[in-house]
Amino acid sequence: MFVNFRQLMLFVGAGTLLVACQAADGTSQAPDKALVNAVMTGLGAVDPNEKPIEYKPRAPLAMPANSGALPEPSTQVAGSKSAAWPKSNGNADLNRVKTIYADGSDDPSKRLSTEQMRGLNVSTNKKRDFENEKRTQEILSGDEMTLEEMAAQSNNPNSPNSAAMLERKREQALKREYLTQPPTAYSTPSENAPMPTLVETKKGGAKYDKYDGARLDMKCLEETGGECRR
């Protein structure tokens, strides 16, 4: 019984291999390739009815009957010397910068300002003050301002900290932008409004122990069994 069952299993395995070695179109395939195709076909990744690709040799080139009566090659071809060849202007911005620095001089009047370096188009007939621009960059970099510079900045109406600029900011802040905001009269403080009286309160100084800042005596530590006498 065991021998018959073993022979039956061998027969089934051999039949499976023979089926796997035969492709869908009837041609024989390698066992590993046929097994992969069978698995992929079972998963639906390969169409079992797909026809194989037919490879045919390419047709030969058509040669002229008379090789001595060939037409002359055309001279109207695209080339750099042709009138129809497109003209390349190159990089216009790069050419303009090269023109500015063509002489190689270090003239301060030809230097770009900070605004121009940032890409801002600044056009004015006013003569540039290079010392003022240099000092402005030093202040922006963290240099301290002198008293004269602080006074000039306060008197400058365009300065952010000037009185005129602060007044314009205050007027702008009092303008109504939405209907839900209160009227301007409610937001403007009255000059005759009562102000609270400031009462100066004297506060006593903190208690100070004269022994707080004294040096620590190692003989007074409790761990050593000593005592600290003041």
Residue frames as a rotation matrix with the C-alpha (Angstrom) as fourth column:
MET 1
0.568 0.823 0.000 0.00
0.823 -0.568 0.000 0.00
0.000 0.000 -1.000 0.00
PHE 2
0.488 -0.472 -0.735 2.79
0.150 -0.784 0.603 2.40
-0.860 -0.404 -0.311 0.92
VAL 3
-0.600 -0.754 0.269 4.65
0.370 0.037 0.928 1.59
-0.710 0.656 0.257 -2.25
ASN 4
-0.197 0.610 0.768 1.59
0.972 0.018 0.235 2.21
0.129 0.792 -0.596 -4.38
PHE 5
0.787 0.489 -0.376 0.87
0.562 -0.820 0.110 5.54
-0.255 -0.298 -0.920 -2.66
ARG 6
0.083 -0.850 -0.520 4.48
0.065 -0.516 0.854 6.62
-0.994 -0.104 0.013 -3.13
GLN 7
-0.683 -0.303 0.665 4.37
0.634 0.206 0.745 5.70
-0.362 0.931 0.051 -6.80
LEU 8
0.289 0.879 0.380 1.13
0.952 -0.305 -0.019 7.65
0.099 0.367 -0.925 -7.15
MET 9
0.712 -0.068 -0.698 2.69
0.251 -0.904 0.345 10.78
-0.655 -0.421 -0.627 -5.64
LEU 10
-0.406 -0.911 -0.075 5.71
0.155 -0.150 0.976 10.51
-0.901 0.385 0.202 -7.93
PHE 11
-0.448 0.312 0.838 3.41
0.892 0.224 0.394 10.15
-0.064 0.923 -0.379 -10.91
VAL 12
0.671 0.738 -0.073 1.41
0.738 -0.674 -0.033 13.25
-0.074 -0.032 -0.997 -9.92
GLY 13
0.401 -0.600 -0.692 4.59
0.063 -0.736 0.674 15.28
-0.914 -0.314 -0.257 -9.39
ALA 14
-0.647 -0.655 0.390 6.00
0.407 0.135 0.903 14.26
-0.645 0.743 0.179 -12.75
GLY 15
-0.049 0.717 0.696 2.73
0.992 -0.043 0.115 15.20
0.112 0.696 -0.709 -14.44
THR 16
0.775 0.311 -0.550 2.76
0.453 -0.881 0.139 18.60
-0.442 -0.357 -0.823 -12.77
LEU 17
-0.106 -0.904 -0.415 6.30
0.021 -0.419 0.908 19.25
-0.994 0.087 0.064 -13.99
LEU 18
-0.642 -0.106 0.759 5.35
0.713 0.283 0.642 18.23
-0.283 0.953 -0.106 -17.52
VAL 19
0.428 0.858 0.282 2.38
0.900 -0.435 -0.042 20.58
0.087 0.272 -0.958 -17.48
ALA 20
0.667 -0.229 -0.709 4.55
0.194 -0.866 0.462 23.39
-0.719 -0.445 -0.533 -16.10
CYS 21
-0.418 -0.907 0.049 7.12
0.242 -0.059 0.969 22.84
-0.876 0.416 0.244 -18.83
GLN 22
-0.462 0.327 0.825 4.54
0.882 0.073 0.465 23.42
0.091 0.942 -0.322 -21.53
ALA 23
-0.948 0.074 -0.311 3.53
-0.022 -0.986 -0.168 27.03
-0.319 -0.153 0.936 -22.30
ALA 24
-0.097 0.991 -0.093 0.05
-0.117 -0.104 -0.988 28.26
-0.988 -0.085 0.126 -23.13
ASP 25
0.309 0.192 -0.932 0.85
-0.895 -0.273 -0.353 28.32
-0.322 0.943 0.087 -26.84
GLY 26
0.989 0.147 0.025 2.01
-0.134 0.951 -0.280 24.72
-0.065 0.274 0.960 -26.84
THR 27
0.370 -0.923 -0.103 5.75
-0.253 0.006 -0.967 25.45
0.894 0.384 -0.231 -26.92
SER 28
0.522 -0.280 -0.805 8.08
0.760 0.581 0.291 24.03
0.386 -0.764 0.516 -24.36
GLN 29
0.561 -0.340 0.754 9.64
-0.433 -0.898 -0.083 26.31
0.706 -0.280 -0.651 -21.72
ALA 30
-0.586 -0.790 -0.180 12.20
-0.123 0.306 -0.944 25.95
0.801 -0.531 -0.277 -19.03
PRO 31
-0.122 0.597 -0.793 10.75
0.795 0.537 0.282 24.53
0.594 -0.596 -0.540 -15.80
ASP 32
-0.554 -0.116 -0.824 11.51
0.724 -0.555 -0.409 27.63
-0.410 -0.824 0.392 -13.71
LYS 33
-0.960 0.202 -0.193 10.09
-0.268 -0.861 0.432 30.01
-0.079 0.467 0.881 -16.30
ALA 34
-0.468 0.830 -0.302 7.01
0.044 0.363 0.931 27.85
0.882 0.423 -0.207 -16.83
LEU 35
-0.247 0.350 -0.904 6.41
0.941 0.309 -0.138 27.71
0.232 -0.884 -0.406 -13.06
VAL 36
-0.779 -0.078 -0.622 6.63
0.311 -0.909 -0.277 31.51
-0.544 -0.409 0.733 -12.75
ASN 37
-0.862 0.486 -0.142 4.28
-0.383 -0.442 0.811 31.98
0.331 0.754 0.567 -15.70
ALA 38
-0.327 0.770 -0.549 1.79
0.482 0.635 0.603 29.54
0.813 -0.068 -0.579 -14.18
VAL 39
-0.366 0.151 -0.918 1.83
0.900 -0.192 -0.391 31.39
-0.235 -0.970 -0.065 -10.85
MET 40
-0.874 -0.002 -0.485 1.49
-0.043 -0.996 0.081 34.82
-0.484 0.092 0.870 -12.50
THR 41
-0.730 0.663 -0.167 -1.34
-0.174 0.056 0.983 33.52
0.661 0.747 0.075 -14.70
GLY 42
-0.231 0.642 -0.731 -3.15
0.823 0.530 0.204 32.21
0.518 -0.555 -0.651 -11.64
LEU 43
-0.455 0.008 -0.891 -2.80
0.678 -0.646 -0.352 35.62
-0.578 -0.763 0.288 -9.96
GLY 44
0.618 0.758 0.208 -4.21
0.694 -0.402 -0.597 37.36
-0.368 0.514 -0.775 -13.04
ALA 45
0.249 -0.602 -0.759 -1.02
-0.164 -0.798 0.579 39.27
-0.954 -0.020 -0.298 -13.85
VAL 46
-0.818 -0.521 -0.243 -0.48
-0.363 0.138 0.922 37.46
-0.447 0.842 -0.302 -17.17
ASP 47
0.230 0.908 -0.350 -3.11
-0.881 0.042 -0.471 36.93
-0.413 0.417 0.810 -19.84
PRO 48
-0.159 -0.321 0.934 -3.15
-0.039 0.947 0.319 33.23
-0.987 0.014 -0.163 -20.76
ASN 49
0.571 0.462 0.679 -4.57
0.643 0.262 -0.720 34.06
-0.510 0.847 -0.147 -24.22
GLU 50
0.582 -0.410 -0.702 -1.87
-0.472 -0.874 0.118 36.57
-0.662 0.263 -0.702 -25.04
LYS 51
0.953 -0.252 0.168 -0.08
0.282 0.540 -0.793 35.82
0.110 0.803 0.585 -28.29
PRO 52
0.267 -0.929 -0.258 3.69
0.649 -0.025 0.761 35.75
-0.713 -0.370 0.596 -28.30
ILE 53
0.457 -0.207 -0.865 5.66
-0.477 -0.878 -0.042 38.44
-0.751 0.432 -0.500 -30.07
GLU 54
0.758 -0.198 0.621 6.66
0.585 0.629 -0.513 37.53
-0.289 0.752 0.592 -33.60
TYR 55
0.206 -0.791 -0.576 10.17
-0.212 -0.611 0.763 38.63
-0.955 -0.035 -0.294 -34.39
LYS 56
0.802 0.065 0.593 10.84
0.548 0.313 -0.776 39.21
-0.237 0.947 0.216 -38.08
PRO 57
-0.291 -0.957 0.004 14.00
0.849 -0.256 0.463 40.42
-0.441 0.138 0.887 -39.82
ARG 58
0.117 0.276 -0.954 14.03
-0.032 -0.959 -0.282 44.05
-0.993 0.064 -0.103 -40.89
ALA 59
0.838 0.241 0.490 13.43
0.466 0.152 -0.872 44.74
-0.285 0.959 0.015 -44.56
PRO 60
-0.190 -0.970 0.153 16.55
0.920 -0.122 0.373 45.69
-0.343 0.211 0.915 -46.53
LEU 61
-0.166 0.041 -0.985 17.16
0.002 -0.999 -0.042 49.30
-0.986 -0.009 0.166 -47.56
ALA 62
0.751 0.469 0.464 15.78
0.493 0.069 -0.867 50.39
-0.439 0.880 -0.179 -50.92
MET 63
-0.304 -0.929 -0.212 18.76
0.324 -0.310 0.894 51.11
-0.896 0.203 0.395 -53.17
PRO 64
0.311 0.388 -0.867 18.48
-0.630 -0.599 -0.494 53.22
-0.712 0.700 0.058 -56.35
ALA 65
0.855 0.076 0.513 18.57
0.278 0.767 -0.578 51.40
-0.437 0.637 0.635 -59.64
ASN 66
0.473 -0.716 0.514 21.28
0.586 -0.179 -0.790 53.66
0.657 0.675 0.335 -61.11
SER 67
0.492 -0.340 -0.801 23.85
0.772 -0.254 0.582 54.89
-0.401 -0.906 0.137 -58.61
GLY 68
-0.572 -0.789 0.225 25.44
0.801 -0.478 0.361 57.25
-0.178 0.387 0.905 -61.16
ALA 69
-0.454 0.486 0.747 22.38
0.306 -0.702 0.643 59.47
0.837 0.521 0.170 -61.66
LEU 70
-0.111 0.378 -0.919 21.89
0.994 0.039 -0.104 60.54
-0.003 -0.925 -0.380 -58.08
PRO 71
0.698 0.398 0.595 20.53
0.431 -0.897 0.096 64.08
0.572 0.190 -0.798 -57.40
GLU 72
-0.363 -0.849 0.384 22.85
0.201 -0.473 -0.858 66.76
0.910 -0.234 0.342 -56.07
PRO 73
-0.299 0.238 -0.924 22.67
0.952 0.134 -0.274 67.38
0.059 -0.962 -0.267 -52.33
SER 74
0.616 0.629 0.473 20.65
0.566 -0.772 0.289 70.41
0.547 0.090 -0.832 -51.29
THR 75
-0.524 -0.839 0.149 22.60
0.560 -0.471 -0.681 73.47
0.641 -0.273 0.717 -50.16
GLN 76
-0.164 0.554 0.816 19.62
-0.507 -0.757 0.412 75.10
0.846 -0.346 0.405 -48.39
VAL 77
0.140 0.118 -0.983 20.30
0.654 0.734 0.181 73.53
0.743 -0.668 0.025 -45.04
ALA 78
0.947 0.232 0.220 20.15
-0.022 -0.638 0.769 75.05
0.319 -0.734 -0.600 -41.58
GLY 79
0.142 -0.951 -0.275 23.51
0.889 0.245 -0.387 76.30
0.435 -0.189 0.880 -40.39
SER 80
0.153 -0.140 -0.978 25.10
0.765 -0.610 0.207 79.04
-0.625 -0.780 0.013 -38.33
LYS 81
-0.811 -0.509 -0.288 25.98
0.196 -0.701 0.686 80.98
-0.550 0.500 0.668 -41.51
SER 82
-0.483 0.713 0.508 22.47
0.806 0.135 0.576 80.80
0.342 0.688 -0.640 -42.90
ALA 83
-0.787 0.241 0.568 20.29
-0.234 -0.968 0.087 83.92
0.571 -0.065 0.818 -42.89
ALA 84
0.252 0.964 -0.081 17.43
-0.350 0.169 0.922 81.93
0.902 -0.204 0.380 -41.40
TRP 85
-0.258 -0.406 -0.877 19.55
0.649 0.599 -0.469 80.86
0.716 -0.690 0.109 -38.45
PRO 86
0.779 0.627 -0.023 18.11
0.438 -0.517 0.735 82.35
0.450 -0.582 -0.677 -35.23
LYS 87
-0.107 -0.792 0.602 20.14
-0.092 -0.595 -0.799 85.07
0.990 -0.141 -0.010 -33.59
SER 88
0.394 0.140 -0.909 21.06
0.822 0.390 0.416 84.53
0.412 -0.910 0.039 -29.96
ASN 89
0.468 -0.162 0.869 21.34
-0.213 -0.975 -0.067 87.64
0.858 -0.153 -0.491 -27.82
GLY 90
-0.507 -0.684 -0.525 22.68
0.330 0.408 -0.851 85.69
0.796 -0.605 0.019 -24.86
ASN 91
0.084 0.462 -0.883 22.01
0.996 -0.007 0.091 86.78
0.036 -0.887 -0.460 -21.30
ALA 92
0.296 0.084 0.951 21.05
0.377 -0.926 -0.036 90.46
0.878 0.369 -0.306 -21.44
ASP 93
0.981 0.086 0.174 21.44
-0.123 -0.417 0.900 90.97
0.150 -0.905 -0.399 -17.67
LEU 94
0.543 -0.839 0.025 24.88
0.613 0.417 0.672 89.37
-0.574 -0.349 0.740 -17.66
ASN 95
-0.005 -0.537 0.844 25.99
0.931 -0.311 -0.193 91.48
0.366 0.784 0.501 -20.61
ARG 96
0.624 0.285 0.728 24.81
0.082 -0.950 0.301 94.65
0.777 -0.128 -0.616 -18.85
VAL 97
0.948 -0.317 -0.005 26.77
-0.003 -0.024 1.000 93.77
-0.317 -0.948 -0.024 -15.71
LYS 98
0.250 -0.897 0.365 29.85
0.895 0.358 0.267 92.98
-0.370 0.259 0.892 -17.78
THR 99
0.209 -0.126 0.970 29.56
0.645 -0.728 -0.233 96.38
0.735 0.674 -0.071 -19.46
ILE 100
0.920 0.172 0.353 29.43
-0.129 -0.717 0.685 98.13
0.371 -0.675 -0.638 -16.09
TYR 101
0.698 -0.680 0.224 32.56
-0.171 0.145 0.974 96.39
-0.695 -0.719 -0.015 -14.81
ALA 102
0.860 -0.372 0.350 34.39
0.487 0.393 -0.780 96.35
0.152 0.841 0.519 -18.15
ASP 103
0.538 -0.689 0.486 36.86
-0.320 -0.700 -0.638 99.11
0.780 0.188 -0.597 -17.22
GLY 104
0.250 -0.441 -0.862 37.79
0.685 0.710 -0.164 97.40
0.684 -0.550 0.480 -13.95
SER 105
-0.544 -0.435 0.718 37.96
-0.123 -0.805 -0.581 100.69
0.830 -0.404 0.384 -12.02
ASP 106
-0.422 0.337 -0.842 36.95
0.878 0.381 -0.288 100.98
0.224 -0.861 -0.457 -8.37
ASP 107
-0.786 0.201 0.585 34.90
-0.119 -0.977 0.176 104.13
0.607 0.069 0.792 -8.76
PRO 108
-0.877 0.468 -0.106 32.50
0.240 0.236 -0.942 104.50
-0.416 -0.852 -0.319 -5.79
SER 109
-0.422 0.760 -0.494 29.92
-0.729 -0.609 -0.313 106.19
-0.539 0.228 0.811 -8.00
LYS 110
-0.265 0.280 -0.922 29.54
-0.787 0.490 0.375 102.96
0.558 0.825 0.091 -9.99
ARG 111
-0.993 -0.085 -0.087 28.95
-0.017 0.803 -0.596 100.77
0.121 -0.590 -0.798 -6.99
LEU 112
-0.210 0.967 -0.146 25.49
0.217 0.192 0.957 99.40
0.953 0.170 -0.250 -6.35
SER 113
-0.394 0.178 0.902 23.62
-0.822 -0.506 -0.260 100.67
0.410 -0.844 0.345 -3.34
THR 114
-0.890 0.084 0.447 22.13
-0.241 0.747 -0.620 98.38
-0.386 -0.659 -0.645 -0.73
GLU 115
0.088 0.996 -0.005 18.67
-0.432 0.034 -0.901 98.75
-0.898 0.081 0.433 -2.25
GLN 116
0.330 -0.011 -0.944 19.99
-0.942 0.070 -0.330 97.95
0.070 0.997 0.012 -5.73
MET 117
-0.758 -0.631 -0.165 21.77
-0.602 0.775 -0.193 94.85
0.250 -0.047 -0.967 -4.41
ARG 118
-0.656 0.593 0.467 18.45
-0.094 0.550 -0.830 93.68
-0.749 -0.588 -0.306 -2.99
GLY 119
-0.671 0.357 0.650 16.88
0.734 0.442 0.515 93.99
-0.104 0.823 -0.559 -6.44
LEU 120
0.298 0.792 -0.533 15.03
0.622 -0.585 -0.520 97.29
-0.724 -0.177 -0.667 -5.89
ASN 121
-0.023 -0.224 0.974 14.85
0.930 -0.361 -0.061 99.59
0.366 0.905 0.217 -8.88
VAL 122
0.334 0.023 -0.942 16.09
0.616 -0.762 0.199 102.92
-0.714 -0.647 -0.269 -7.48
SER 123
-0.147 -0.330 0.932 16.19
0.910 -0.415 -0.003 105.83
0.388 0.848 0.361 -9.90
THR 124
0.752 0.314 -0.579 16.95
0.548 -0.787 0.285 109.33
-0.366 -0.531 -0.764 -8.62
ASN 125
0.548 -0.536 0.642 18.89
0.355 -0.546 -0.759 112.40
0.757 0.644 -0.109 -9.66
LYS 126
0.894 -0.207 0.398 20.13
-0.445 -0.514 0.733 113.00
0.053 -0.832 -0.552 -6.13
LYS 127
0.069 -0.961 -0.269 23.85
-0.582 0.180 -0.793 112.58
0.810 0.211 -0.547 -5.62
ARG 128
0.676 0.176 -0.715 24.70
0.302 0.819 0.487 109.61
0.672 -0.546 0.501 -3.45
ASP 129
0.365 -0.539 0.759 26.30
-0.874 -0.480 0.078 110.15
0.322 -0.692 -0.646 -0.05
PHE 130
0.235 -0.325 -0.916 28.64
-0.083 0.932 -0.352 107.18
0.968 0.159 0.192 0.30
GLU 131
-0.821 -0.550 0.153 29.76
-0.169 -0.023 -0.985 108.10
0.546 -0.835 -0.074 3.82
ASN 132
-0.323 0.791 0.519 26.15
-0.939 -0.199 -0.282 108.25
-0.120 -0.578 0.807 4.99
GLU 133
0.565 0.516 -0.644 25.38
-0.635 0.770 0.060 104.89
0.526 0.375 0.763 3.36
LYS 134
-0.229 -0.742 -0.630 28.43
0.029 0.642 -0.766 103.34
0.973 -0.194 -0.126 5.01
ARG 135
-0.876 -0.085 0.474 27.45
-0.440 -0.263 -0.859 104.73
0.197 -0.961 0.193 8.41
THR 136
0.100 0.989 0.111 23.88
-0.993 0.092 0.077 103.49
0.066 -0.118 0.991 7.98
GLN 137
0.448 0.002 -0.894 25.13
-0.257 0.958 -0.127 99.98
0.856 0.286 0.430 7.30
GLU 138
-0.665 -0.729 -0.162 27.34
0.003 0.215 -0.977 100.14
0.747 -0.650 -0.141 10.40
ILE 139
-0.603 0.523 0.602 24.35
-0.795 -0.337 -0.504 101.14
-0.061 -0.783 0.619 12.54
LEU 140
0.472 0.810 -0.349 22.24
-0.834 0.538 0.121 98.35
0.286 0.234 0.929 11.07
SER 141
0.136 -0.519 -0.844 25.07
-0.048 0.847 -0.529 95.92
0.990 0.112 0.091 11.86
GLY 142
0.582 0.191 -0.790 24.92
0.706 0.363 0.608 96.85
0.403 -0.912 0.076 15.56
ASP 143
-0.559 -0.821 0.120 27.18
0.659 -0.527 -0.537 99.89
0.504 -0.221 0.835 15.94
GLU 144
-0.044 0.524 -0.851 26.13
0.895 -0.358 -0.266 102.38
-0.444 -0.773 -0.453 18.63
MET 145
0.350 0.274 0.896 24.75
0.699 -0.713 -0.055 105.75
0.623 0.646 -0.442 17.59
THR 146
-0.778 -0.618 -0.116 26.27
0.570 -0.615 -0.545 109.01
0.265 -0.490 0.830 18.77
LEU 147
-0.328 0.660 -0.676 24.27
0.567 -0.435 -0.700 111.74
-0.756 -0.613 -0.231 20.53
GLU 148
-0.575 0.079 -0.814 24.28
-0.530 -0.794 0.297 113.85
-0.623 0.603 0.499 17.36
GLU 149
-0.903 0.243 -0.354 22.92
-0.175 0.544 0.821 110.94
0.392 0.803 -0.449 15.32
MET 150
-0.572 0.732 -0.370 20.18
0.816 0.463 -0.347 110.30
-0.082 -0.500 -0.862 17.88
ALA 151
-0.313 0.443 -0.840 19.16
0.138 -0.854 -0.502 113.98
-0.940 -0.273 0.206 17.82
ALA 152
-0.728 0.010 -0.685 19.15
-0.642 -0.359 0.677 114.02
-0.239 0.933 0.268 14.02
GLN 153
-0.873 0.432 -0.227 17.04
0.285 0.829 0.481 110.88
0.396 0.355 -0.847 13.96
SER 154
-0.400 0.754 -0.521 14.50
0.764 -0.040 -0.644 112.43
-0.507 -0.656 -0.560 16.35
ASN 155
-0.257 0.257 -0.932 14.26
-0.231 -0.952 -0.199 115.60
-0.938 0.164 0.304 14.25
ASN 156
-0.962 -0.089 -0.257 13.90
-0.270 0.192 0.944 113.67
-0.035 0.977 -0.209 11.01
PRO 157
-0.172 0.982 0.081 10.18
-0.920 -0.130 -0.370 113.55
-0.353 -0.138 0.925 10.11
ASN 158
0.359 0.287 -0.888 10.67
-0.720 0.691 -0.067 110.27
0.594 0.663 0.455 8.25
SER 159
-0.744 -0.667 -0.040 12.34
-0.464 0.559 -0.687 108.56
0.481 -0.493 -0.725 11.20
PRO 160
-0.154 0.741 -0.653 10.22
0.332 0.661 0.673 105.86
0.931 -0.113 -0.348 12.88
ASN 161
-0.142 0.039 -0.989 10.89
0.988 0.074 -0.139 107.39
0.067 -0.997 -0.049 16.32
SER 162
-0.919 -0.192 0.344 10.28
0.211 -0.977 0.018 111.03
0.332 0.089 0.939 15.37
ALA 163
-0.695 0.683 -0.224 7.41
0.022 -0.291 -0.956 113.01
-0.719 -0.669 0.188 16.87
ALA 164
-0.300 0.595 -0.746 5.78
-0.917 -0.396 0.053 113.53
-0.264 0.700 0.664 13.48
MET 165
-0.579 0.044 -0.814 5.90
-0.419 0.840 0.344 109.83
0.700 0.540 -0.468 12.68
LEU 166
-0.922 0.251 -0.295 4.50
0.387 0.547 -0.742 108.91
-0.025 -0.799 -0.601 16.09
GLU 167
-0.526 0.764 -0.374 1.68
-0.395 -0.609 -0.688 111.42
-0.753 -0.214 0.622 15.60
ARG 168
-0.299 0.399 -0.867 0.86
-0.924 0.107 0.367 109.91
0.239 0.911 0.336 12.21
LYS 169
-0.786 -0.014 -0.618 0.84
0.038 0.997 -0.070 106.45
0.617 -0.078 -0.783 13.76
ARG 170
-0.844 0.502 -0.187 -1.51
0.211 -0.009 -0.977 107.65
-0.492 -0.865 -0.098 16.51
GLU 171
-0.312 0.751 -0.583 -3.89
-0.791 -0.545 -0.278 109.18
-0.526 0.374 0.763 13.98
GLN 172
-0.435 0.107 -0.894 -3.80
-0.680 0.612 0.404 106.01
0.590 0.784 -0.194 11.93
ALA 173
-0.930 0.045 -0.365 -4.56
0.243 0.820 -0.519 103.91
0.276 -0.571 -0.773 15.00
LEU 174
-0.680 0.702 -0.213 -7.63
-0.068 -0.350 -0.934 106.04
-0.730 -0.620 0.286 15.83
LYS 175
-0.524 0.508 -0.684 -9.21
-0.849 -0.243 0.469 105.56
0.072 0.827 0.558 12.41
ARG 176
0.104 0.666 0.739 -12.16
-0.513 0.673 -0.533 103.20
-0.852 -0.323 0.411 12.22
GLU 177
-0.803 -0.403 -0.438 -11.69
-0.587 0.410 0.698 100.25
-0.101 0.818 -0.566 9.90
TYR 178
-0.751 0.591 -0.296 -14.80
0.447 0.784 0.431 98.23
0.487 0.191 -0.852 10.80
LEU 179
-0.079 0.832 0.549 -18.34
-0.297 -0.545 0.784 99.11
0.952 -0.101 0.290 11.87
THR 180
0.585 0.296 -0.755 -17.91
0.519 0.579 0.629 97.05
0.624 -0.759 0.185 15.02
GLN 181
-0.499 -0.808 -0.313 -15.26
0.804 -0.296 -0.516 99.46
0.324 -0.509 0.797 16.30
PRO 182
0.257 0.601 -0.757 -16.39
0.812 -0.559 -0.168 102.37
-0.524 -0.571 -0.631 18.50
PRO 183
0.870 0.088 0.485 -16.47
0.372 -0.763 -0.529 105.89
0.323 0.640 -0.697 17.05
THR 184
-0.041 -0.977 0.209 -13.26
0.551 -0.197 -0.811 107.90
0.834 0.082 0.546 17.06
ALA 185
0.063 0.107 0.992 -14.57
-0.538 -0.834 0.124 110.26
0.841 -0.541 0.005 19.75
TYR 186
0.928 0.309 0.207 -14.87
-0.341 0.489 0.802 107.34
0.147 -0.815 0.560 22.18
SER 187
0.672 -0.727 -0.140 -11.28
0.718 0.686 -0.119 106.28
0.182 -0.020 0.983 21.49
THR 188
-0.055 -0.688 0.724 -9.74
0.275 -0.707 -0.651 109.76
0.960 0.163 0.228 21.89
PRO 189
-0.153 -0.023 -0.988 -8.78
0.985 0.074 -0.155 110.57
0.076 -0.997 0.011 25.49
SER 190
0.742 0.489 0.458 -10.09
0.425 -0.872 0.242 113.87
0.517 0.016 -0.856 26.85
GLU 191
-0.273 -0.884 0.379 -7.64
0.218 -0.440 -0.871 116.51
0.937 -0.155 0.313 28.03
ASN 192
-0.285 0.246 0.927 -9.85
-0.800 -0.594 -0.088 117.35
0.529 -0.766 0.366 31.05
ALA 193
0.494 0.468 -0.733 -10.35
-0.048 0.856 0.515 113.76
0.868 -0.219 0.445 32.12
PRO 194
0.659 -0.256 0.707 -9.60
-0.752 -0.215 0.623 113.22
-0.007 -0.943 -0.334 35.82
MET 195
0.126 -0.730 -0.672 -6.40
-0.277 0.624 -0.730 111.37
0.952 0.278 -0.124 36.46
PRO 196
0.811 0.151 -0.564 -5.66
0.436 0.487 0.757 109.30
0.390 -0.860 0.329 39.53
THR 197
0.656 -0.578 0.486 -3.41
-0.706 -0.697 0.124 110.85
0.267 -0.424 -0.865 42.14
LEU 198
0.317 -0.647 -0.693 -0.14
0.166 0.758 -0.631 109.06
0.934 0.085 0.347 42.53
VAL 199
0.855 -0.041 0.518 0.71
-0.513 -0.227 0.828 108.41
0.084 -0.973 -0.214 46.16
GLU 200
0.022 -0.937 -0.349 4.32
-0.485 0.295 -0.823 107.68
0.874 0.187 -0.448 46.89
THR 201
0.950 0.286 0.124 4.68
-0.263 0.518 0.814 104.85
0.168 -0.806 0.567 49.35
LYS 202
0.017 -0.984 0.176 7.89
-0.951 -0.070 -0.302 104.38
0.310 -0.162 -0.937 51.19
LYS 203
0.835 0.186 -0.517 8.90
-0.115 0.979 0.166 100.79
0.537 -0.079 0.840 51.44
GLY 204
0.631 -0.611 0.477 11.17
-0.633 -0.050 0.772 99.61
-0.448 -0.790 -0.419 54.16
GLY 205
-0.059 -0.755 -0.653 14.38
-0.933 0.274 -0.234 97.94
0.356 0.595 -0.721 53.20
ALA 206
0.611 0.235 -0.756 14.78
-0.131 0.972 0.196 94.23
0.781 -0.021 0.624 53.43
LYS 207
0.838 -0.300 0.456 16.12
-0.466 0.042 0.884 92.86
-0.284 -0.953 -0.105 56.66
TYR 208
0.454 -0.789 -0.413 19.78
-0.373 0.253 -0.893 92.04
0.809 0.559 -0.180 56.45
ASP 209
0.976 -0.219 -0.009 21.67
0.123 0.512 0.850 89.64
-0.181 -0.830 0.527 58.61
LYS 210
0.544 -0.825 -0.153 25.27
-0.835 -0.550 0.002 90.65
-0.086 0.127 -0.988 59.06
TYR 211
-0.158 -0.625 0.764 26.26
-0.470 0.728 0.499 87.01
-0.869 -0.280 -0.409 59.27
ASP 212
0.778 0.542 0.317 24.81
-0.006 0.511 -0.860 86.12
-0.628 0.667 0.401 55.87
GLY 213
0.871 -0.457 -0.181 27.88
-0.291 -0.182 -0.939 87.27
0.396 0.871 -0.291 53.97
ALA 214
0.318 -0.796 0.515 30.43
-0.866 -0.024 0.499 85.90
-0.385 -0.605 -0.697 56.42
ARG 215
-0.276 -0.524 -0.805 32.77
-0.766 0.626 -0.145 83.10
0.580 0.577 -0.575 55.49
LEU 216
0.788 0.571 -0.229 31.87
-0.374 0.740 0.559 79.58
0.489 -0.355 0.797 56.50
ASP 217
-0.124 -0.797 0.591 33.90
-0.992 0.095 -0.080 78.22
0.008 -0.596 -0.803 59.37
MET 218
-0.075 0.053 -0.996 34.59
-0.424 0.902 0.080 74.53
0.903 0.428 -0.046 58.83
LYS 219
-0.929 -0.315 -0.193 34.81
0.042 0.429 -0.902 74.03
0.367 -0.846 -0.386 62.61
CYS 220
-0.649 0.737 0.188 31.15
-0.635 -0.389 -0.668 75.04
-0.419 -0.553 0.721 63.00
LEU 221
-0.357 0.530 -0.769 29.71
-0.665 0.435 0.608 72.24
0.657 0.728 0.197 60.87
GLU 222
0.343 0.592 0.730 27.27
-0.927 0.341 0.159 69.96
-0.155 -0.730 0.665 62.63
GLU 223
0.835 -0.014 -0.550 28.69
-0.216 0.911 -0.352 66.90
0.506 0.412 0.758 60.89
THR 224
-0.113 -0.974 -0.194 32.01
0.043 0.191 -0.981 67.38
0.993 -0.120 0.020 62.68
GLY 225
0.212 0.277 -0.937 30.35
0.883 0.356 0.305 67.78
0.418 -0.892 -0.170 66.08
GLY 226
-0.825 -0.547 -0.141 31.29
0.557 -0.746 -0.365 71.44
0.094 -0.380 0.920 66.47
GLU 227
0.298 0.894 -0.335 29.10
0.892 -0.385 -0.236 74.41
-0.340 -0.229 -0.912 67.25
CYS 228
-0.308 -0.310 0.900 28.89
0.703 -0.711 -0.004 77.83
0.641 0.632 0.437 65.61
ARG 229
0.076 0.255 -0.964 28.99
0.877 -0.476 -0.057 80.79
-0.474 -0.841 -0.260 67.96
ARG 230
0.141 0.063 0.988 28.09
0.697 -0.715 -0.054 84.29
0.703 0.697 -0.145 66.81
